[in-house]
Amino acid sequence: MTTHTPELTPARLDITAQGDPFATEFGDCYFSRAGGLAETRYVFLEGNHLPQRWQQQEPFTILETGFGTGLNFLATWYEWQQDPKRCQTLHYIAIEKHPIPKATLAALLHWEELRPLAVELLKAYPPLIKGLHALILAQGRVRLSLYFDDIADTLTELNTKVDAFYLDGFAPDRNEAMWSPTVLQRLAQWAKPHATLATFTAAGAVRRHLQAASFNVVKRKGFGTKREMITASIATPATANATQPWFERSNTAYANKTATIIGAGLAGCQIAYALALRGWQVTVLERHAAIACEASGNPAGIVSPKMTAHWSWGEAFYRQAFIFATQQLNGLASELGQDWQPCGVLQLNHDTRELERWQSIQNRALDKQFIQLLNREEASTIAGTSLPSGGSYFPEGGYLKPSTLCRVLLNHPNITLHTHTEALELQYCQPYWQISSAQRVVSESATVVLTNGRDIPRFLPNQHFPLQAVWGQTSRAQATEQSQRLQCVLGHEGYITPSFNGEHIFGATFERESVQSRVTIAADNSNWQQLNEQLPTLAQELKPYTSGHAAMRMSTPDRFPYVGAIPSLDFYREAYSDLQHGRHWQTYPPAHYQTGLYVLTGLSARGLTTSALSAEVLAADMNQDPIPLQNTLQHSLHSARFIIRALKRGQTI
């Protein structure tokens, strides 16, 4: 008998006779229907001197240990929204090991004044998948980083400083792990100077652990019949030494929030949009007559995650990126119209390796809102056509016209687009970068983001950014009455979409280091042969095929994109040269970067899935916001990672 070991265990709860949600695992209530909202306001908002304190900080960051029903978050969001003196952006980080499913959550949030906010939260609420989920709410002014994971693991992956802490992890004697000395010490390390803390408990052990972590603890009258509670502050937090200082983020804060984006493909449009939402003034330069002409010019691309047989950081990145991408696309659905089709993506078990992966994933008991593992009959029913095998079905996935997404992203009052404008030279004239084309300055800004793929080495000739060019071509075939039965995207070695504007898009070729520069009949024939081998019945139902779109996509050796500031190569050579001798233990200085110069590239064949989250990470870095990615993944995307690998091997860079 197969044993299923879930990555994440959802909350188990009952409703008491009084109507209160009760956590059966911890023997404690989430809140009292009679006084839950009032208690939240008294304990956490008043206990942290809110809203007064967020009127003096920009942005303001709160960390909650526990998310539960989301009541503390919604109450905070509501008070922030009502405050005319509020900070521009509210960041809220919550850590929840046992999240509540969306349907259950919807039934618990009954306060009328919170209802509009609860509706927006529930619309963005992610499937119950382990990891960090970045939710953008209130048109980008409220950002919720929702960690579904154990608190001890999460605090090692955190990468932000915090203004206020809400400690709300059930009673200490029923959930000891949430209140351990190690957890409270790590919280202190993430505190900003003069950060505050509030909690409903007044337990002696909690007071002592907080004091040992350098918090100044004060008892306060408790809420209602509760005699006492704790508030605390920390004047000078203890800082832990960075274990990998070469990946430390830049501390540059830009008073002049202007950016020039070079390239109006998917990467360029996503980072332009992410910065514009933060109030930046953005100029986008595109050498062609229109946007999305190269790798982003495919008539239809697929939005789906990349799974591995066992959990890995690579899979975690693609899962989190996929959930973030679908949140963005669904939020823009009215503007995207028929060019975004969330019809689901079915990855078939077309070979032994895929079947073994499918069988392994079964043992992980992942949320069915995210993935459904189907046999052949179930898969055929979902697809609307007879299939040769079962597979992994992603109900939130779909297909999209990339150029439409690019157009929608650039349709923001803070973004100015210049086409027919090729950036040829960059020059830093403090405090601005000047971007020139044909011996004239076409843009001047505090920052520049390079998203122009294979042309990036021209601007950074001496940097260590290994990139591999991959040529890909799609094909198209007119839909027939029979082929229109296909209801979802089918993935095999390639993919095929349902009927889209009267035709199916299928392919695509994957030619590394190809010198090809145009569509070819040979590539179309290759696409057709692959489709006919994998799905012969469907292939024979199509009318004769023609060429779709062909372009060069840039990939990296480890399949992670490059996201971040451009390293100062001379500094890295000098500061970290001893790494080749294995001296990882010695103290190294934090990384240095070229002022105001950033990169976002290497999205390869899954740019529709990864570009939104990658751009959000970069925009957060540029704006000095909390990074919506775990430390390990941020390091995996870091623009200096191959420099460090080369230095550790003693290679010349």
Secondary structure in CASP SS format (residue, H / E / C, confidence):
PFRMAT SS
TARGET T0000
AUTHOR 0000-0000-0000
METHOD secondary structure of the structure
MODEL  1
M C 1.00
T C 1.00
T C 1.00
H C 1.00
T C 1.00
P C 1.00
E C 1.00
L C 1.00
T C 1.00
P C 1.00
A C 1.00
R C 1.00
L E 1.00
D E 1.00
I E 1.00
T C 1.00
A C 1.00
Q C 1.00
G C 1.00
D C 1.00
P E 1.00
F E 1.00
A E 1.00
T C 1.00
E C 1.00
F C 1.00
G C 1.00
D E 1.00
C E 1.00
Y C 1.00
F C 1.00
S C 1.00
R C 1.00
A C 1.00
G C 1.00
G H 1.00
L H 1.00
A H 1.00
E H 1.00
T H 1.00
R H 1.00
Y H 1.00
V H 1.00
F H 1.00
L H 1.00
E H 1.00
G H 1.00
N H 1.00
H C 1.00
L C 1.00
P C 1.00
Q H 1.00
R H 1.00
W H 1.00
Q H 1.00
Q C 1.00
Q C 1.00
E C 1.00
P C 1.00
F E 1.00
T E 1.00
I E 1.00
L E 1.00
E E 1.00
T E 1.00
G C 1.00
F C 1.00
G C 1.00
T C 1.00
G C 1.00
L H 1.00
N H 1.00
F H 1.00
L H 1.00
A H 1.00
T H 1.00
W H 1.00
Y H 1.00
E H 1.00
W H 1.00
Q H 1.00
Q H 1.00
D C 1.00
P C 1.00
K C 1.00
R C 1.00
C C 1.00
Q C 1.00
T C 1.00
L E 1.00
H E 1.00
Y E 1.00
I E 1.00
A E 1.00
I E 1.00
E E 1.00
K C 1.00
H C 1.00
P C 1.00
I C 1.00
P C 1.00
K H 1.00
A H 1.00
T H 1.00
L H 1.00
A H 1.00
A H 1.00
L H 1.00
L C 1.00
H C 1.00
W C 1.00
E H 1.00
E H 1.00
L H 1.00
R H 1.00
P H 1.00
L H 1.00
A H 1.00
V H 1.00
E H 1.00
L H 1.00
L H 1.00
K H 1.00
A H 1.00
Y C 1.00
P C 1.00
P C 1.00
L C 1.00
I C 1.00
K C 1.00
G E 1.00
L E 1.00
H E 1.00
A E 1.00
L E 1.00
I E 1.00
L E 1.00
A H 1.00
Q H 1.00
G H 1.00
R C 1.00
V E 1.00
R E 1.00
L E 1.00
S E 1.00
L E 1.00
Y E 1.00
F E 1.00
D C 1.00
D C 1.00
I H 1.00
A H 1.00
D H 1.00
T H 1.00
L H 1.00
T H 1.00
E H 1.00
L C 1.00
N C 1.00
T C 1.00
K C 1.00
V E 1.00
D E 1.00
A E 1.00
F E 1.00
Y E 1.00
L E 1.00
D C 1.00
G C 1.00
F C 1.00
A C 1.00
P C 1.00
D C 1.00
R C 1.00
N C 1.00
E H 1.00
A H 1.00
M H 1.00
W H 1.00
S C 1.00
P H 1.00
T H 1.00
V H 1.00
L H 1.00
Q H 1.00
R H 1.00
L H 1.00
A H 1.00
Q H 1.00
W C 1.00
A E 1.00
K E 1.00
P E 1.00
H E 1.00
A E 1.00
T E 1.00
L E 1.00
A E 1.00
T E 1.00
F C 1.00
T C 1.00
A C 1.00
A C 1.00
G H 1.00
A H 1.00
V H 1.00
R H 1.00
R H 1.00
H H 1.00
L H 1.00
Q H 1.00
A H 1.00
A C 1.00
S C 1.00
F C 1.00
N E 1.00
V E 1.00
V E 1.00
K E 1.00
R E 1.00
K E 1.00
G C 1.00
F C 1.00
G C 1.00
T C 1.00
K C 1.00
R C 1.00
E E 1.00
M E 1.00
I E 1.00
T E 1.00
A E 1.00
S E 1.00
I E 1.00
A C 1.00
T C 1.00
P C 1.00
A C 1.00
T C 1.00
A C 1.00
N C 1.00
A C 1.00
T C 1.00
Q C 1.00
P H 1.00
W H 1.00
F H 1.00
E C 1.00
R C 1.00
S C 1.00
N C 1.00
T C 1.00
A C 1.00
Y C 1.00
A C 1.00
N C 1.00
K C 1.00
T E 1.00
A E 1.00
T E 1.00
I E 1.00
I E 1.00
G C 1.00
A C 1.00
G C 1.00
L H 1.00
A H 1.00
G H 1.00
C H 1.00
Q H 1.00
I H 1.00
A H 1.00
Y H 1.00
A H 1.00
L H 1.00
A H 1.00
L H 1.00
R C 1.00
G C 1.00
W C 1.00
Q E 1.00
V E 1.00
T E 1.00
V E 1.00
L E 1.00
E C 1.00
R C 1.00
H C 1.00
A C 1.00
A C 1.00
I C 1.00
A C 1.00
C C 1.00
E C 1.00
A H 1.00
S H 1.00
G H 1.00
N C 1.00
P C 1.00
A C 1.00
G E 1.00
I E 1.00
V E 1.00
S C 1.00
P C 1.00
K C 1.00
M C 1.00
T C 1.00
A C 1.00
H C 1.00
W C 1.00
S C 1.00
W H 1.00
G H 1.00
E H 1.00
A H 1.00
F H 1.00
Y H 1.00
R H 1.00
Q H 1.00
A H 1.00
F H 1.00
I H 1.00
F H 1.00
A H 1.00
T H 1.00
Q H 1.00
Q H 1.00
L H 1.00
N H 1.00
G H 1.00
L C 1.00
A H 1.00
S H 1.00
E H 1.00
L H 1.00
G H 1.00
Q H 1.00
D H 1.00
W E 1.00
Q E 1.00
P C 1.00
C C 1.00
G C 1.00
V E 1.00
L E 1.00
Q E 1.00
L E 1.00
N C 1.00
H C 1.00
D C 1.00
T H 1.00
R H 1.00
E H 1.00
L H 1.00
E H 1.00
R H 1.00
W H 1.00
Q H 1.00
S H 1.00
I H 1.00
Q H 1.00
N C 1.00
R C 1.00
A C 1.00
L C 1.00
D C 1.00
K C 1.00
Q C 1.00
F C 1.00
I C 1.00
Q E 1.00
L E 1.00
L E 1.00
N C 1.00
R H 1.00
E H 1.00
E H 1.00
A H 1.00
S H 1.00
T H 1.00
I H 1.00
A H 1.00
G C 1.00
T C 1.00
S C 1.00
L C 1.00
P C 1.00
S C 1.00
G C 1.00
G E 1.00
S E 1.00
Y E 1.00
F E 1.00
P C 1.00
E C 1.00
G C 1.00
G E 1.00
Y E 1.00
L E 1.00
K C 1.00
P H 1.00
S H 1.00
T H 1.00
L H 1.00
C H 1.00
R H 1.00
V H 1.00
L H 1.00
L H 1.00
N C 1.00
H C 1.00
P C 1.00
N C 1.00
I E 1.00
T E 1.00
L E 1.00
H E 1.00
T C 1.00
H C 1.00
T C 1.00
E C 1.00
A C 1.00
L C 1.00
E E 1.00
L E 1.00
Q E 1.00
Y E 1.00
C E 1.00
Q C 1.00
P C 1.00
Y E 1.00
W E 1.00
Q E 1.00
I E 1.00
S E 1.00
S E 1.00
A C 1.00
Q C 1.00
R E 1.00
V E 1.00
V E 1.00
S E 1.00
E E 1.00
S E 1.00
A C 1.00
T E 1.00
V E 1.00
V E 1.00
L E 1.00
T C 1.00
N C 1.00
G H 1.00
R H 1.00
D H 1.00
I H 1.00
P H 1.00
R H 1.00
F H 1.00
L C 1.00
P C 1.00
N C 1.00
Q C 1.00
H C 1.00
F C 1.00
P C 1.00
L C 1.00
Q E 1.00
A E 1.00
V E 1.00
W E 1.00
G E 1.00
Q E 1.00
T E 1.00
S E 1.00
R E 1.00
A E 1.00
Q E 1.00
A C 1.00
T C 1.00
E C 1.00
Q C 1.00
S H 1.00
Q H 1.00
R H 1.00
L C 1.00
Q C 1.00
C C 1.00
V E 1.00
L E 1.00
G E 1.00
H C 1.00
E C 1.00
G C 1.00
Y E 1.00
I E 1.00
T C 1.00
P C 1.00
S C 1.00
F E 1.00
N C 1.00
G C 1.00
E E 1.00
H E 1.00
I E 1.00
F E 1.00
G E 1.00
A C 1.00
T C 1.00
F C 1.00
E E 1.00
R E 1.00
E C 1.00
S C 1.00
V C 1.00
Q C 1.00
S C 1.00
R C 1.00
V C 1.00
T C 1.00
I H 1.00
A H 1.00
A H 1.00
D H 1.00
N H 1.00
S H 1.00
N H 1.00
W H 1.00
Q H 1.00
Q H 1.00
L H 1.00
N H 1.00
E H 1.00
Q H 1.00
L C 1.00
P H 1.00
T H 1.00
L H 1.00
A H 1.00
Q H 1.00
E H 1.00
L C 1.00
K C 1.00
P C 1.00
Y E 1.00
T E 1.00
S E 1.00
G E 1.00
H E 1.00
A E 1.00
A E 1.00
M E 1.00
R E 1.00
M E 1.00
S E 1.00
T C 1.00
P C 1.00
D C 1.00
R C 1.00
F C 1.00
P C 1.00
Y E 1.00
V E 1.00
G E 1.00
A E 1.00
I E 1.00
P E 1.00
S C 1.00
L H 1.00
D H 1.00
F H 1.00
Y H 1.00
R H 1.00
E H 1.00
A H 1.00
Y C 1.00
S H 1.00
D H 1.00
L H 1.00
Q H 1.00
H H 1.00
G C 1.00
R C 1.00
H C 1.00
W C 1.00
Q C 1.00
T C 1.00
Y C 1.00
P C 1.00
P C 1.00
A C 1.00
H C 1.00
Y E 1.00
Q E 1.00
T E 1.00
G E 1.00
L E 1.00
Y E 1.00
V E 1.00
L E 1.00
T E 1.00
G C 1.00
L C 1.00
S H 1.00
A H 1.00
R H 1.00
G H 1.00
L H 1.00
T H 1.00
T H 1.00
S H 1.00
A H 1.00
L H 1.00
S H 1.00
A H 1.00
E H 1.00
V H 1.00
L H 1.00
A H 1.00
A H 1.00
D H 1.00
M H 1.00
N C 1.00
Q C 1.00
D C 1.00
P C 1.00
I C 1.00
P C 1.00
L C 1.00
Q C 1.00
N H 1.00
T H 1.00
L H 1.00
Q H 1.00
H H 1.00
S H 1.00
L H 1.00
H C 1.00
S C 1.00
A C 1.00
R H 1.00
F H 1.00
I H 1.00
I H 1.00
R H 1.00
A H 1.00
L H 1.00
K H 1.00
R C 1.00
G C 1.00
Q C 1.00
T C 1.00
I C 1.00
END
